[in-house]
């Protein structure tokens, strides 16, 4: 039996994701997956806002390092945590079928939020879009794992009227709060790669690349490539609130993206075409020019 070492964070959600990939690999190629637990900067610092401690990379850099130094053969990531640029020596070798990419409002339905409601989220992208929809709400910065954040909701004994989180996280961990409203993408554009898992390996590891092809979903990869092209064009050091959501429609990719200055200016546009990567680059260049 093939043995594959999988680098992963130690959170409950990260372990679920790695166990899910392990099951898929056992079913498709008979592989046995050994988890390699890695502590990341984002896991160690649970209080500082993400944009102040390094943004997206704080949950993946140490996991990627485990790949590069040979401690692991693959790394299992939530694609929304990946920086725009893949480090030299690594490739995304598999993208399994995407789960629900939407954000979810937990604790109170959007239409039922009282005037001046307190809503928690650590994402500037979510904050900007919520402020557009409901300029009356008070936005509260929050951090922590899934259960910690759920405990902040008033209905769960906390002090917030609602929080926003990825719907896929609730589904994967089987969490069923009393009130969960999934926000359609026309209401809130999700983060690039939200709901998608991305498996990385070393670029020169041909055996692993060939083995992981068994769980690669071409449509999900096509969408992720388009969404990530949007981030790449914005620049690896871009810290502006941004989101993108793609779908495949026949031979075409339909990509919708948003970019904001973090205040009151938000631009949203949609492009359709057969080349999703070109769409991503084009949308980013256009929105960045309009914002400037």
C-alpha positions as CSV (number, residue, x, y, z in Angstrom):
1,X,0.0,0.0,0.0
2,X,1.3,3.5,-0.9
3,X,2.0,5.7,2.1
4,X,1.6,9.4,1.8
5,X,2.6,11.9,4.6
6,X,0.1,14.8,4.6
7,X,1.0,18.1,6.3
8,X,-1.9,19.8,8.0
9,X,-2.8,22.2,10.7
10,X,-4.1,20.7,13.9
11,X,-7.5,22.4,14.1
12,X,-10.6,20.3,14.0
13,X,-11.5,21.6,10.5
14,X,-8.0,21.1,9.1
15,X,-8.0,17.5,10.5
16,X,-11.4,16.9,9.0
17,X,-10.1,18.1,5.6
18,X,-7.1,15.9,5.8
19,X,-9.1,12.9,6.9
20,X,-11.5,13.5,4.0
21,X,-8.6,13.5,1.5
22,X,-7.2,10.4,3.2
23,X,-10.5,8.6,2.6
24,X,-10.6,9.7,-1.0
25,X,-7.0,8.4,-1.6
26,X,-7.7,5.1,0.1
27,X,-10.8,4.6,-2.1
28,X,-9.1,5.6,-5.3
29,X,-5.5,4.4,-5.2
30,X,-5.4,2.4,-2.0
31,X,-3.1,4.9,-0.3
32,X,-2.5,5.1,3.5
33,X,-2.2,8.8,4.6
34,X,-0.2,9.7,7.7
35,X,-1.0,13.2,9.1
36,X,1.9,15.5,9.9
37,X,0.6,18.1,12.3
38,X,2.1,21.6,11.9
39,X,1.5,24.6,14.1
40,X,1.1,27.9,12.1
41,X,1.4,31.5,13.1
42,X,-2.3,31.9,12.7
43,X,-3.0,29.0,15.1
44,X,-0.6,30.3,17.8
45,X,-1.9,33.9,17.7
46,X,-5.6,33.7,18.2
47,X,-6.3,37.3,19.0
48,X,-4.5,39.7,16.6
49,X,-6.6,40.6,13.5
50,X,-5.4,38.5,10.6
51,X,-4.6,41.5,8.4
52,X,-2.1,42.7,11.1
53,X,-0.2,39.4,11.4
54,X,0.3,38.6,7.8
55,X,-3.1,38.0,6.2
56,X,-3.7,34.8,4.2
57,X,-0.2,33.3,4.6
58,X,-0.4,32.9,8.4
59,X,-2.2,29.6,8.1
60,X,-0.1,28.0,5.4
61,X,3.6,29.0,5.4
62,X,4.7,26.5,8.0
63,X,2.7,23.8,6.4
64,X,4.3,24.6,3.0
65,X,7.7,24.5,4.8
66,X,7.0,20.9,5.9
67,X,6.7,20.0,2.2
68,X,9.8,21.8,1.1
69,X,12.0,20.3,3.7
70,X,10.8,16.8,3.1
71,X,8.8,16.2,6.3
72,X,5.6,15.6,4.2
73,X,4.7,14.5,0.7
74,X,1.5,16.6,0.3
75,X,-0.2,19.5,2.1
76,X,-3.9,19.8,2.5
77,X,-5.1,23.4,2.5
78,X,-8.4,25.3,2.5
79,X,-7.8,27.1,-0.8
80,X,-9.1,30.4,0.6
81,X,-6.1,30.5,3.0
82,X,-3.5,30.2,0.2
83,X,-1.6,33.4,-0.8
84,X,-1.8,34.4,-4.4
85,X,1.6,33.1,-5.3
86,X,2.6,29.4,-4.9
87,X,6.2,29.2,-3.5
88,X,8.9,28.0,-5.9
89,X,9.2,24.3,-5.8
90,X,5.5,23.6,-5.0
91,X,2.5,23.0,-7.2
92,X,-1.2,22.5,-6.6
93,X,-1.5,18.8,-7.6
94,X,-5.2,18.2,-6.9
95,X,-8.4,20.1,-6.4
96,X,-11.3,17.9,-5.2
97,X,-14.9,18.8,-5.9
98,X,-15.8,22.1,-4.4
99,X,-18.2,22.3,-1.4
100,X,-20.6,25.2,-0.8
101,X,-18.6,28.4,-1.5
102,X,-21.1,30.8,0.2
103,X,-20.7,32.7,3.5
104,X,-23.3,32.1,6.2
105,X,-24.8,34.4,8.8
106,X,-25.2,32.5,12.0
107,X,-27.4,33.6,14.9
108,X,-29.9,35.8,13.0
109,X,-31.4,35.9,9.5
110,X,-30.1,38.9,7.5
111,X,-33.6,40.3,7.2
112,X,-34.2,39.9,10.9
113,X,-31.1,41.7,12.2
114,X,-32.3,44.5,14.4
115,X,-31.2,48.1,13.8
116,X,-27.7,48.5,15.2
117,X,-27.1,44.8,15.5
118,X,-23.6,43.5,16.5
119,X,-22.1,41.2,13.8
120,X,-18.8,39.5,14.2
121,X,-16.2,38.7,11.5
122,X,-12.5,38.9,11.2
123,X,-12.6,39.3,7.4
124,X,-12.3,42.8,6.0
125,X,-14.0,41.5,2.8
126,X,-17.0,40.5,4.8
127,X,-17.0,43.7,6.8
128,X,-17.0,45.9,3.6
129,X,-19.9,44.0,2.0
130,X,-22.0,43.9,5.2
131,X,-21.5,47.6,5.5
132,X,-23.0,48.0,2.0
133,X,-26.0,45.8,2.8
134,X,-26.6,47.1,6.4
135,X,-24.8,50.3,7.1
136,X,-26.5,50.4,10.5
137,X,-24.9,47.3,12.0
138,X,-21.9,47.4,14.3
139,X,-19.1,45.2,13.0
140,X,-17.0,43.4,15.6
141,X,-13.5,41.9,14.9
142,X,-13.4,38.2,16.0
143,X,-10.8,35.4,15.9
144,X,-10.8,31.8,16.9
145,X,-11.7,28.3,15.8
146,X,-15.2,27.3,14.6
147,X,-16.6,26.4,18.0
148,X,-15.1,29.5,19.6
149,X,-16.7,31.8,17.1
150,X,-20.0,30.0,17.3
151,X,-20.0,30.5,21.1
152,X,-19.9,34.3,20.6
153,X,-23.4,34.3,19.2
154,X,-26.1,35.5,21.6
155,X,-28.3,32.4,21.0
156,X,-25.3,30.3,22.1
157,X,-24.6,32.3,25.3
158,X,-22.4,35.0,23.7
159,X,-22.9,38.8,23.2
160,X,-23.2,39.1,19.4
161,X,-26.4,39.1,17.4
162,X,-24.7,37.2,14.6
163,X,-21.4,36.1,13.1
164,X,-20.3,35.5,9.5
165,X,-18.4,32.4,8.6
166,X,-17.9,30.0,5.6
167,X,-20.8,27.7,5.1
168,X,-18.5,24.8,4.1
169,X,-16.9,24.9,7.6
170,X,-20.3,24.3,9.2
171,X,-21.1,21.5,6.8
172,X,-17.8,19.7,7.2
173,X,-17.8,19.7,11.0
174,X,-21.5,18.9,11.2
175,X,-22.3,22.1,13.2
176,X,-26.0,23.0,13.1
177,X,-26.7,26.2,14.9
178,X,-30.4,27.1,15.4
179,X,-30.3,30.0,12.8
180,X,-28.1,29.8,9.7
181,X,-28.7,32.0,6.7
182,X,-26.6,31.2,3.7
183,X,-25.8,34.4,1.8
184,X,-26.1,34.1,-1.9
185,X,-23.1,35.3,-3.9
186,X,-25.2,38.2,-5.3
187,X,-25.4,39.4,-1.7
188,X,-21.9,38.6,-0.5
189,X,-19.1,37.5,-2.8
190,X,-17.0,34.8,-1.1
191,X,-13.2,34.7,-0.7
192,X,-11.2,33.3,-3.6
193,X,-11.2,29.5,-3.2
194,X,-13.8,29.4,-0.5
195,X,-15.3,25.9,-0.1
196,X,-12.5,24.4,-2.1
197,X,-9.6,22.2,-0.9
198,X,-6.2,22.5,-2.6
199,X,-3.6,19.8,-2.3
200,X,0.1,20.9,-2.8
201,X,3.1,18.8,-3.4
202,X,6.7,19.3,-4.5
203,X,6.9,20.2,-8.2
204,X,9.6,17.6,-8.9
205,X,7.6,14.7,-7.2
206,X,6.2,13.2,-10.3
207,X,4.9,10.0,-8.5
208,X,2.8,12.0,-6.1
209,X,1.5,14.3,-8.9
210,X,0.4,11.3,-10.9
211,X,-1.2,9.6,-7.8
212,X,-3.1,12.7,-6.7
213,X,-4.6,13.1,-10.2
214,X,-7.1,10.4,-9.1
215,X,-8.9,12.9,-6.9
216,X,-8.6,16.0,-9.1
217,X,-11.9,17.4,-10.2
218,X,-11.4,19.3,-13.6
219,X,-14.3,21.7,-13.1
220,X,-13.4,22.7,-9.6
221,X,-9.8,23.2,-10.7
222,X,-10.9,25.3,-13.6
223,X,-12.9,27.5,-11.3
224,X,-10.1,27.8,-8.7
225,X,-7.5,28.6,-11.4
226,X,-9.8,31.5,-12.6
227,X,-10.4,32.8,-9.1
228,X,-6.7,32.6,-8.2
229,X,-5.7,34.4,-11.4
230,X,-7.7,37.3,-10.1
231,X,-5.5,37.3,-6.9
232,X,-2.3,36.9,-8.8
233,X,-3.1,39.9,-11.0
234,X,-3.9,42.0,-7.9
235,X,-0.4,41.2,-6.6
236,X,0.9,38.9,-3.9
237,X,1.2,41.8,-1.4
238,X,-2.3,43.3,-2.1
239,X,-4.2,43.7,1.2
240,X,-7.3,45.3,-0.2
241,X,-10.7,43.6,0.4
242,X,-11.3,41.3,-2.6
243,X,-13.5,38.4,-3.5
244,X,-14.3,36.3,-6.5
245,X,-16.7,33.5,-7.4
246,X,-16.6,31.4,-10.6
247,X,-18.9,28.8,-12.1
248,X,-18.6,26.7,-15.3
249,X,-21.4,27.3,-17.8
250,X,-20.9,24.9,-20.8
251,X,-17.6,25.8,-22.4
252,X,-17.3,29.1,-20.5
253,X,-16.3,30.3,-17.1
254,X,-18.5,33.0,-15.5
255,X,-16.4,34.9,-13.0
256,X,-17.7,37.7,-10.7
257,X,-15.2,39.6,-8.6
258,X,-15.2,42.6,-6.2
259,X,-12.5,45.0,-5.0
260,X,-12.7,47.7,-2.4
261,X,-10.6,50.4,-0.9
262,X,-11.7,49.2,2.5
263,X,-14.0,52.1,3.0
264,X,-17.1,53.1,1.0
265,X,-15.8,52.3,-2.5
266,X,-16.6,48.9,-3.8
267,X,-16.5,47.8,-7.4
268,X,-18.1,44.5,-8.7
269,X,-18.0,43.1,-12.2
270,X,-18.7,39.9,-14.1
271,X,-16.9,38.4,-17.1
272,X,-17.7,35.3,-19.2
273,X,-15.4,33.4,-21.5
274,X,-13.7,30.1,-22.2
275,X,-10.3,31.1,-20.6
276,X,-10.9,31.4,-16.9
277,X,-7.4,32.5,-16.1
278,X,-7.5,35.3,-18.6
279,X,-10.9,36.4,-17.1
280,X,-9.3,36.5,-13.7
281,X,-6.4,38.6,-14.8
282,X,-8.6,40.9,-16.8
283,X,-11.1,41.5,-14.1
284,X,-8.4,42.3,-11.5
285,X,-6.7,44.8,-13.9
286,X,-10.0,46.5,-14.7
287,X,-11.2,46.7,-11.1
288,X,-7.8,48.0,-9.8
289,X,-7.8,50.7,-12.5
290,X,-11.3,51.8,-11.6
291,X,-10.4,51.9,-7.9
292,X,-7.4,54.0,-8.7
